[in-house]
Amino acid sequence: MAGLQKILLVEDSAELRNLYKLFLERHHFTVATAIDGEDGLEVAKTYKPDLIFLDIMMPKKDGFEVLKILRHDPAYHCTSSKIVLLTNLGDGTKISESTRQDMDGYVVKAEITLTDLLDIITSLE
């Protein structure tokens, strides 16, 4: 897992954010966190992550807005970062075609386990 060592986790649920962070750090990843979309943009600008797990439903800026900014504004240094959306939206109908082109994956939080996170990372390397 040498290629995607720096992970940014943008998740408004403190419980999930802490759980994912601790798990990934135990597997030798460096993890920065953000509590909402605006915070995620600020952290991304200085952290320059290899991979971003990005919640969709968040206060301030939602994940769709953040994704578009990260993909299209070079000031954030994330145009080539891998970005996986995290959501509880079950059927994915709210994800437009343009959003699908900007993301590298989509995960329904209620359907994954912690070890699935490792599988996702491996699949993106």
C-alpha positions as CSV (number, residue, x, y, z in Angstrom):
1,M,0.0,0.0,0.0
2,A,2.9,2.3,-0.7
3,G,1.1,4.5,-3.2
4,L,-1.7,6.0,-1.2
5,Q,-0.1,6.6,2.2
6,K,-1.5,10.1,2.9
7,I,-5.3,9.9,3.5
8,L,-7.7,12.7,4.2
9,L,-10.9,11.7,5.9
10,V,-13.7,14.3,5.6
11,E,-16.6,13.1,7.8
12,D,-18.9,15.1,10.0
13,S,-19.7,12.1,12.3
14,A,-17.1,12.2,15.1
15,E,-17.6,8.5,15.9
16,L,-17.0,7.4,12.3
17,R,-14.2,9.8,11.8
18,N,-12.3,8.6,14.9
19,L,-13.0,4.9,14.1
20,Y,-11.8,5.1,10.5
21,K,-8.8,7.2,11.5
22,L,-7.6,4.8,14.3
23,F,-8.1,1.8,12.0
24,L,-6.2,3.3,9.1
25,E,-3.4,4.5,11.3
26,R,-3.0,1.0,12.8
27,H,-2.5,-0.1,9.2
28,H,0.4,2.4,8.8
29,F,-1.4,5.1,6.9
30,T,-1.0,8.8,7.7
31,V,-4.5,10.2,8.3
32,A,-5.6,13.8,8.5
33,T,-9.3,14.6,9.3
34,A,-11.8,17.3,8.6
35,I,-15.2,17.8,10.2
36,D,-17.1,19.4,7.3
37,G,-16.6,20.5,3.7
38,E,-15.0,23.8,4.4
39,D,-12.6,22.3,6.8
40,G,-11.8,19.5,4.3
41,L,-10.8,22.1,1.6
42,E,-8.5,23.9,4.1
43,V,-6.8,20.6,5.1
44,A,-6.5,19.4,1.6
45,K,-4.7,22.6,0.5
46,T,-1.8,22.1,2.9
47,Y,-1.9,18.3,3.4
48,K,-1.9,17.3,-0.3
49,P,-3.5,13.8,0.3
50,D,-3.0,10.8,-2.0
51,L,-6.5,9.6,-1.1
52,I,-9.6,11.4,0.2
53,F,-12.6,9.6,1.8
54,L,-15.3,12.3,1.4
55,D,-18.7,12.2,3.1
56,I,-21.5,13.6,0.9
57,M,-24.0,14.9,3.5
58,M,-22.1,17.5,5.6
59,P,-22.8,21.0,6.9
60,K,-21.4,24.1,5.2
61,K,-20.3,22.5,1.9
62,D,-21.5,19.1,1.0
63,G,-19.3,16.4,-0.6
64,F,-20.5,17.1,-4.1
65,E,-19.4,20.8,-3.9
66,V,-16.1,19.8,-2.3
67,L,-15.4,17.1,-4.9
68,K,-15.9,19.6,-7.8
69,I,-13.6,22.1,-6.2
70,L,-10.9,19.5,-5.4
71,R,-11.0,18.1,-8.9
72,H,-11.0,21.4,-10.8
73,D,-9.0,23.9,-8.8
74,P,-5.3,23.2,-8.9
75,A,-4.8,25.4,-5.8
76,Y,-5.9,22.4,-3.7
77,H,-3.3,20.0,-5.2
78,C,-5.9,17.2,-5.5
79,T,-6.6,17.0,-9.2
80,S,-4.9,13.6,-9.3
81,S,-5.7,12.5,-5.7
82,K,-8.0,9.5,-5.5
83,I,-11.4,10.5,-4.1
84,V,-14.0,8.1,-2.7
85,L,-17.4,9.4,-1.7
86,L,-18.9,8.1,1.6
87,T,-22.6,8.2,2.0
88,N,-25.7,6.6,3.5
89,L,-27.7,7.2,0.3
90,G,-28.5,3.7,-0.7
91,D,-29.3,3.6,-4.3
92,G,-26.9,6.3,-5.6
93,T,-29.5,8.0,-7.8
94,K,-28.3,11.4,-6.5
95,I,-24.9,11.0,-8.1
96,S,-24.9,12.7,-11.5
97,E,-22.8,11.6,-14.4
98,S,-20.4,14.5,-14.0
99,T,-19.9,13.6,-10.3
100,R,-19.2,10.0,-11.4
101,Q,-16.5,11.2,-13.7
102,D,-14.8,13.2,-10.9
103,M,-14.8,10.5,-8.2
104,D,-12.8,7.3,-8.0
105,G,-15.3,5.3,-6.0
106,Y,-18.5,5.4,-4.0
107,V,-19.2,3.6,-0.7
108,V,-22.4,3.2,1.3
109,K,-21.2,3.6,4.9
110,A,-23.8,1.2,6.3
111,E,-22.7,-1.6,3.9
112,I,-18.9,-1.6,4.6
113,T,-16.6,-3.0,7.3
114,L,-13.4,-1.5,8.4
115,T,-11.4,-4.1,6.5
116,D,-13.4,-3.1,3.4
117,L,-11.5,0.3,3.6
118,L,-8.2,-1.6,3.1
119,D,-9.7,-3.4,0.0
120,I,-10.9,0.0,-1.4
121,I,-7.4,1.5,-1.0
122,T,-5.7,-1.6,-2.6
123,S,-8.2,-1.4,-5.5
124,L,-7.2,2.2,-6.2
125,E,-3.4,1.8,-6.2
